[in-house]
Amino acid sequence: MKILDRFFARKPPPRTADQIATLIEGFANGKGGRWDWDYFIGTYFENEKVNWAQKECLKVEHEFPRTGCVGWCNEKGFDRLRAIASELRASGKVDITAEGERPAKPAVPG
């Protein structure tokens, strides 16, 4: 049973701007999960910042084409992906999940 758990265990998908930025960095650094990139590219997000990042990432493949038969883009493209992740993380102070839910606001002391 532990073998099956290992193959079918899934962590919750990333939804916040910070989680998506981590996913993009993981892909750019070759450390992402097997299906993380496909999830990101194929998912509709209501978060405008994540949608912006998704569109920018899709441009990278064409603006920075791979140099050989293997890979998604060239090294400058991976640098651009890292920059997109940084911009997304910097702008992601208010996160909205893929379903459009806003996180609860902290109680204001007073």
C-alpha positions as CSV (number, residue, x, y, z in Angstrom):
1,M,0.0,0.0,0.0
2,K,2.8,2.4,0.7
3,I,4.0,2.0,-2.9
4,L,0.5,3.0,-4.2
5,D,0.4,6.0,-1.8
6,R,3.7,7.1,-3.2
7,F,2.5,7.1,-6.7
8,F,-1.0,8.6,-6.1
9,A,-0.3,11.0,-3.3
10,R,-0.9,14.6,-4.4
11,K,-0.3,17.8,-2.7
12,P,-2.8,20.6,-3.1
13,P,-2.3,22.5,-6.4
14,P,-0.7,25.9,-6.1
15,R,-3.2,28.8,-6.2
16,T,-1.7,31.9,-4.7
17,A,0.6,34.3,-6.6
18,D,3.4,33.3,-4.3
19,Q,2.8,29.6,-4.9
20,I,2.6,30.1,-8.6
21,A,5.9,32.1,-8.5
22,T,7.5,29.2,-6.7
23,L,6.2,26.9,-9.4
24,I,7.6,29.1,-12.2
25,E,11.0,29.2,-10.4
26,G,11.0,25.5,-10.0
27,F,10.4,24.9,-13.7
28,A,13.1,27.5,-14.6
29,N,15.5,25.8,-12.3
30,G,14.7,22.2,-13.4
31,K,13.3,21.3,-9.9
32,G,9.5,21.5,-10.5
33,G,7.1,18.6,-10.2
34,R,6.4,16.4,-13.2
35,W,3.1,17.9,-14.0
36,D,3.4,21.3,-12.3
37,W,4.1,23.2,-15.5
38,D,1.2,21.6,-17.4
39,Y,-1.1,22.4,-14.5
40,F,0.0,26.1,-14.6
41,I,-0.3,26.5,-18.3
42,G,-3.6,24.6,-18.6
43,T,-5.5,26.1,-15.6
44,Y,-7.7,29.2,-15.7
45,F,-7.0,31.5,-12.8
46,E,-9.3,34.4,-11.8
47,N,-6.3,36.2,-10.2
48,E,-5.2,38.9,-12.7
49,K,-1.6,38.8,-11.5
50,V,-1.4,35.0,-12.1
51,N,-3.1,35.4,-15.5
52,W,-0.5,38.0,-16.4
53,A,2.3,35.7,-15.4
54,Q,0.7,32.8,-17.3
55,K,0.6,34.9,-20.5
56,E,4.1,36.2,-20.1
57,C,5.4,32.7,-19.5
58,L,3.7,31.5,-22.7
59,K,5.5,34.2,-24.7
60,V,8.9,33.0,-23.4
61,E,8.9,29.8,-25.6
62,H,8.6,31.9,-28.7
63,E,10.7,34.9,-27.7
64,F,13.6,32.7,-26.5
65,P,13.5,29.5,-28.6
66,R,15.5,26.5,-27.5
67,T,18.9,26.1,-29.1
68,G,18.8,22.3,-29.6
69,C,16.3,19.5,-29.8
70,V,15.7,19.4,-26.0
71,G,14.3,22.0,-23.7
72,W,11.5,24.5,-23.6
73,C,13.5,27.7,-24.2
74,N,17.1,28.9,-24.1
75,E,18.9,30.1,-21.0
76,K,17.8,33.7,-21.5
77,G,14.2,32.4,-21.5
78,F,14.8,30.7,-18.2
79,D,16.2,34.0,-16.8
80,R,13.0,35.7,-18.1
81,L,10.9,33.1,-16.3
82,R,12.7,33.8,-13.1
83,A,12.1,37.5,-13.6
84,I,8.4,36.9,-14.1
85,A,8.3,34.8,-10.9
86,S,10.0,37.7,-9.0
87,E,7.6,40.3,-10.4
88,L,4.6,38.0,-9.6
89,R,5.9,37.5,-6.0
90,A,6.5,41.2,-5.6
91,S,3.0,42.1,-6.8
92,G,1.3,39.3,-4.9
93,K,0.6,41.0,-1.6
94,V,-3.1,40.3,-1.9
95,D,-3.7,36.8,-3.2
96,I,-6.8,35.4,-4.8
97,T,-7.2,31.6,-5.3
98,A,-8.0,30.0,-8.6
99,E,-11.7,30.0,-7.5
100,G,-11.6,33.7,-6.8
101,E,-11.8,33.5,-3.0
102,R,-10.0,36.2,-1.1
103,P,-8.2,35.3,2.1
104,A,-9.7,36.4,5.3
105,K,-8.6,39.8,6.5
106,P,-6.7,39.9,9.8
107,A,-8.6,41.4,12.7
108,V,-7.7,45.1,13.2
109,P,-6.7,45.7,16.8
110,G,-8.6,48.5,18.4
